[in-house]
Amino acid sequence: MNHKPTFFISSTIHDFKDLRSSIKFYLEEQGCTVLASEYNDFGQSLDLHSYDACLDQIKAADYFILLIGARIGGWFDQANKISITRKEYRTAYGLHRQGRVKILAFVRSDIWAVKDDRKELSRFLDSLGLEPATVAAIKGRPGKATSDAEFLIDFIEEVGRNQETTSAVKGDVAFPTGNWIHAFSSFRDVIDTLRGQVFAGRPIDHAVMRQLLRAELLATICQLITKIGDGDAVFSFTLIEEFSRKYPLVSEQLNRSVRVDREDFERFFHVLLCIGRGKLQTHVLDQALMSNVFLGFDPGAGAFQETPVYGALFLLRQEIDAYARALTGSSPTSEAVKALEAAGPGRPVTLALLTLVGLRHFVDRATNVVLLAKATVRHLDGAPLVIPALRPSSPFIDQLEQLDRERVTPALAEKFVAA
């Protein structure tokens, strides 16, 4: 699939005129579309104010390049200290959270130095016990690099998502994305960043998302597998398959009981103990499914298309949902304990068919979560994606073919919608 990336350049115009021109030329040489408001090809709407036209054009971009220098530029909302550049950034970040725009933020090196110096000065003044008005006057003094350091520092910290990162470290929220900031002194610094993050590999937000997803999937696997002594971690795939073969279930047995060998059930019970450890986290998985990280863009159709790994992640989310539903109410482990206690020491275990169906369903869902998470982690590490053979959707062996025949596929749903 070929796609022509579109870039929107956001900055104050006058102090970045030459840099904006150079970036536009470079990106267009790479075959990209560049939206810069000072050029005639920007596509201005005569029905909108120039500010609103700029904000509207951001929706057409794949990448949002933000350049922060010494100037504030025109005010969009002066009372709340929101410049038009800051408003453009906030619009882009809203789109970024929807997975529609990737953000590349740059700050002039001398402005970055001012930020660090002012933060050190602020900490020093706070330690002196001066009057608040005096401290504010000193902090807000104009300098050679900028006339409003407080505004620029606040803007830079917003772009770096500092407050959200602090909350994420405490475990209150997920870590924000799109918060990388690159200090630069020359055009070469900007171009080197673009080459490294856009043209020579995956965009940085995609790389971050993949790394965070890998970590979350590993955490999921850790909750469902077990460790044998001081040895390796394992999951009892073979035991689950053998138990299913030895005690097949058919729908005609609904009102009957199933007698299970004590040793077989105790091994099965050990699997239940390992996998019934509570809620599985899906914060990053949900973000990945809402983003375009694992989608391919088809310019002919004008839409994103699912890739095999996206399909695997979608299926994984469904299996995690089913696993969570099985944990509501009376837990599978509790049901198994009741069956063991009712049987008595050393005696075979007799279970109502529906009880065994619930236990089998829970174990099968956990098995599929492990298999899909393992396959995805291996793919994120560079291996080809191989979808594993999964446990069936129903424990009743006589219903599988019928369920497959009755299952509505996406192709059938598309045909239904078009009719």
Secondary structure, DSSP 8 states (H G I E B T S, - for coil): -----EEEEES-SGGGHHHHHHHHHHHHHTT-EEE-TTSGGG---TTS-HHHHHHHHGGG-SEEEEEE-S---SEEEGGGTEEHHHHHHHHHHHHHHTTS-EEEEEEEHHHHHHHHHHHHHHHHHHTTT--HHHHHHHHT---SS-S-HHHHHHHHHHHTTHHHHHHHHTTSS---SS--EEEESSHHHHHHHHIIIIISSS-HHHHHHHHHHHHHHHHHHHHH-EE-TTS-EE--HHHHHHHHHHS-B-GGGTTSEEEE-HHHHHHHHHHHHHH-S-----HHHHHHHHSSTTEEEETTTTEEEE-HHHHHHHHHHHHHHHHHHHTSSS-HHHHHHHHHHHH-TTS-EEEEHHHHHHHHHHHHHHHHHHHHHHHHHHHHTT----------S-SBTTTHHHHHHH---HHHHHHHHH-
